Each structure stands twice: as structure tokens, then as C-alpha cells.
Amino acid sequence: MELYLMFATVCALLVFLHQKEQQHKEERKDLLDRIMARDYVEYKEQNAEPVKYEPVTVTEEDEYWREIEERKL
């Protein structure tokens, strides 16, 4: 029983250390980006969230109006 408890404790510590390393890795990357940027605006541009586009869907009404526009031309 004590062996399992010790094994679980070691595993929990390993998980904790891994999470801390990931956090420090992200912080180092952010700090390097901050140091390398010319000014605050450039730093913010680098860290801006990428633009997420919604997929384009065509409804029957859109198709109807598109056909009408094509017939006018």
C-alpha cells in the first residue's frame, strides 16, 4: 500500500513539474517577443489572436438572388 502511495506521489510531482515547465516555456517566449519587438504596437500585433473566419454557407435564398442577378446581366 505504501508503495502505491509513493508511486502516486511521484507521478503527481512529475505532472506538476511538467506543467510548471510548460508555463515557464510560454513566459520565456513572451518575454523574448517583448524584447525583440521595436515598440508596444509591434508586440501587440505579434500576440494578436489570429482572425477566425466562419465557413461560408449558401442558402437557397442566396442562390435564388444570385440567379436573378445573372439573368439581369
C-alpha positions in Angstrom: 0.0 0.0 0.0 2.8 2.4 0.9 4.5 1.6 -2.4 1.4 2.7 -4.4 1.1 5.9 -2.4 4.7 6.7 -3.0 4.3 6.0 -6.7 1.2 8.2 -6.9 3.0 11.0 -5.1 6.0 10.8 -7.5 3.6 10.8 -10.5 1.8 13.8 -9.1 5.1 15.6 -8.7 6.1 14.8 -12.3 2.8 16.2 -13.6 3.3 19.3 -11.5 6.8 19.8 -12.8 5.8 19.3 -16.4 3.0 21.9 -16.1 5.5 24.4 -14.5 8.0 23.8 -17.3 5.3 24.5 -19.9 4.3 27.7 -18.1 7.9 28.9 -17.9 8.4 28.0 -21.6 5.4 30.2 -22.6 6.7 33.0 -20.3 10.2 32.9 -21.8 8.7 33.0 -25.3 6.5 36.0 -24.4 9.5 37.8 -22.8 11.7 37.2 -25.9 8.9 38.5 -28.1 8.6 41.6 -25.9 12.4 42.2 -26.0 12.6 41.7 -29.8 9.7 44.0 -30.7 10.5 47.5 -31.7 7.6 49.0 -29.8 4.4 48.1 -27.9 2.3 48.2 -31.1 4.5 45.6 -32.8 4.5 43.4 -29.7 0.7 43.5 -29.6 0.5 42.7 -33.4 2.7 39.6 -32.8 0.5 38.4 -30.0 -2.9 39.2 -31.5 -5.3 36.4 -31.9 -5.5 35.1 -35.5 -8.6 36.1 -37.3 -11.1 33.2 -37.4 -13.4 33.1 -40.4 -16.7 31.5 -40.3 -17.3 29.0 -43.2 -19.3 30.4 -46.0 -22.7 28.8 -46.5 -25.0 29.5 -49.3 -28.7 29.3 -48.6 -31.5 28.7 -51.1 -32.4 32.4 -50.9 -28.8 33.4 -51.8 -28.9 31.1 -54.8 -32.2 32.5 -55.9 -31.0 36.1 -55.8 -27.8 35.1 -57.5 -29.7 33.5 -60.4 -31.8 36.7 -60.7 -28.7 38.8 -60.8 -27.2 36.6 -63.5 -30.3 36.9 -65.6 -30.2 40.7 -65.4 -26.8 40.7 -66.9 
